[in-house]
Amino acid sequence: MDRLLAEADFLTLHIPLTEESKHFINTKTLALMKPTAFLINTARGGLVSEADLIPALKAKKIAGAGLDVFEEEPPKPSELFKLDNVVLTPHTAGIDLQSRDDMAESAARAIVDLSRGHWPAEKVVNPAVRDKFRW
């Protein structure tokens, strides 16, 4: 991982946010990156410590960042909004025609499953809902 961080021109994050991955990008990992590198996070906001990223961007320790997600959503006013080496988007990385169609089909399949008495566990974030669900 250290070698990847040191050699990457663009580091894009595509991992889930877990206890182990929280603040995966931090002062230590940012210090390993080259000053011409860019960090792109479209995965989960908590993967990047914004408190560590902001000084690294200000000091040009990395060239820039593209963030589609934030540690806190919706984001509160932050130094990130003032930096000219940052591109910020409102959590829209997965918004395209194919994603829209896939999400609609997934929701429809879940409704069909429920109507047939099958619980779509992989689509339900809060499993406690099952005991209270009535068709």
C-alpha positions in Angstrom: 0.0 0.0 0.0 2.8 2.4 0.8 4.3 1.9 -2.7 1.0 2.4 -4.3 0.4 5.7 -2.4 4.0 6.8 -3.3 3.7 6.1 -7.0 0.0 6.8 -7.9 -0.8 9.9 -10.0 -4.5 9.5 -9.2 -5.7 7.7 -6.1 -9.4 6.8 -6.3 -11.2 5.2 -3.4 -13.7 2.4 -4.0 -14.0 0.7 -0.6 -16.8 0.5 2.0 -16.6 2.5 5.1 -15.9 0.2 8.1 -14.2 0.6 11.4 -11.0 -0.5 9.8 -11.3 1.8 6.8 -12.4 5.0 8.6 -9.9 7.7 7.9 -8.0 5.4 5.5 -6.6 8.7 4.1 -5.0 10.6 6.9 -1.8 12.6 7.7 0.3 9.5 7.3 -1.1 8.3 4.0 -1.2 11.8 2.6 2.5 12.2 3.4 3.3 9.1 1.3 1.7 10.6 -1.8 3.7 12.6 -4.3 3.0 16.4 -4.6 1.7 15.9 -8.1 -0.9 13.3 -7.1 -4.7 13.7 -6.9 -7.1 12.1 -4.5 -10.6 11.2 -5.7 -13.2 10.0 -3.3 -16.6 8.9 -4.6 -17.0 6.1 -2.2 -17.8 7.2 1.4 -16.9 10.4 3.2 -15.5 8.8 6.3 -12.7 7.2 4.3 -10.9 10.6 4.3 -10.0 12.6 7.3 -10.9 16.1 6.2 -9.0 17.6 9.1 -5.9 15.9 7.7 -6.7 16.6 4.0 -7.2 20.3 4.3 -3.7 21.2 5.5 -2.2 18.8 3.0 -4.0 20.6 0.2 -3.1 24.0 1.5 0.5 23.1 1.7 0.4 21.5 -1.7 1.6 18.2 -0.3 -0.7 16.7 -3.0 -1.8 18.5 -6.1 -5.5 18.3 -5.5 -8.7 16.4 -4.6 -12.0 15.5 -6.1 -14.6 14.8 -3.5 -18.1 13.6 -4.1 -18.7 12.6 -0.5 -17.9 14.2 2.8 -17.4 13.1 6.4 -20.6 14.8 7.4 -23.5 14.9 4.9 -24.8 17.3 4.1 -21.4 19.1 4.6 -21.1 22.0 6.8 -19.1 25.1 5.7 -15.5 24.1 5.5 -12.1 25.2 4.3 -12.5 22.7 1.5 -15.0 25.0 -0.2 -12.4 27.8 -0.4 -9.5 25.8 -1.9 -8.7 26.2 -5.6 -7.2 22.7 -5.9 -10.4 20.9 -4.9 -13.4 19.9 -6.9 -16.5 19.2 -4.9 -19.7 17.6 -6.2 -23.0 16.8 -4.3 -22.7 13.0 -4.0 -23.7 12.4 -7.6 -21.0 10.0 -8.8 -23.5 7.3 -9.3 -26.1 9.4 -11.1 -26.2 8.3 -14.7 -28.8 6.6 -16.9 -27.5 3.1 -16.3 -27.3 3.6 -12.5 -30.8 5.2 -12.5 -32.2 2.2 -14.4 -30.4 -0.3 -12.2 -31.7 1.3 -9.0 -35.3 1.4 -10.3 -35.1 -2.3 -11.3 -33.6 -3.2 -7.9 -36.4 -1.4 -6.1 -39.0 -3.1 -8.3 -37.5 -6.5 -7.7 -37.6 -5.9 -3.9 -41.3 -5.0 -4.1 -42.0 -8.2 -6.1 -40.0 -10.3 -3.6 -42.0 -8.7 -0.7 -45.3 -9.4 -2.5 -44.3 -13.0 -2.8 -43.4 -13.3 0.9 -39.6 -13.3 0.3 -37.6 -10.8 2.4 -34.9 -9.0 0.3 -32.3 -8.9 3.1 -29.5 -7.6 0.9 -31.6 -4.5 0.2 -32.7 -3.6 3.7 -30.3 -1.5 5.7 -32.2 -1.9 9.0 -33.0 -5.5 9.7 -35.2 -4.6 12.7 -37.8 -3.4 10.2 -38.6 -7.0 9.2 -40.4 -7.8 12.4 -42.7 -4.8 11.9 -43.2 -5.2 8.1 -46.8 -6.0 6.9 -47.7 -6.4 3.3 
